[in-house]
């Protein structure tokens, strides 16, 4: 709790004790549901307009999903992986954890998880920086609706 002179008290801990916290939670849920409604209709990876990187990264996800090591390259025999593999590992683990295909984890569940986590972290960070819950809510939702949709399946 931070108390300034002649100002209201802002609780910096996470909890639903202010109206702005509830508004943010409802709006974050709405953003995730809208994103789900868009991404749930996808049936395949984006076409060649996005280049071959989409297929290369999805190949790494499939390599890990089918039991390959994240440290070894899936397309060069006996070589180490030269791309960072954390995102591929998270997507493969999500597919394994939810008993779904790697394609649905990469195109649907990972973008939803990244949107949810980005929203929560940006709200808490903005709440700590601005010390105003309403401004934090606006900042986080602006950031989510302008930047996070670019982290969809075409940006794995």
C-alpha positions, 0 to 999 in steps of 0.5 A: 500500500502506498499512501500519498498526501491528499490522494487515495491509497493504491494497493500494489498487490495483485487482488481484486480489491478495486473496481479497476482490477475487476474491469481489467479482468473482464476486459482481459477475458474479452480480449482472450475470447475474441482472440480465441474466436479468430484463432480457433478457425485456423486449420493450417499454417499461414501460406508462403506470404509469411516466408519459410520461417513459419514452417521451419519453426513449426518443424522444430516444435514437431521435432521436440513434440515427437521426442527429439532434443531441443538442443539438437537441430532437426534438419542438420544431422548431428548439429546443435540447434542454432535458433533459441528453442524456448518458445518451441519447447513451451509449445511442444510441452503445451501440446503434450500437457493438453493432449492436443496436436502440436498444430493446435498448440502452436496456432491456438493455445500458445497465443492465448497463453501469451496474451493472458500472461502479457496482460497480467504482467503489463498490468502489474508492471503499470500498476507499480510504475504509475501507481494508478489502477485505471491508468494501468488498466488503459496502458495494459489494454492498449498494449494488448490490443496493438502489440500482442496480436502480432504474436500470433501463429505467424510469429512463432 
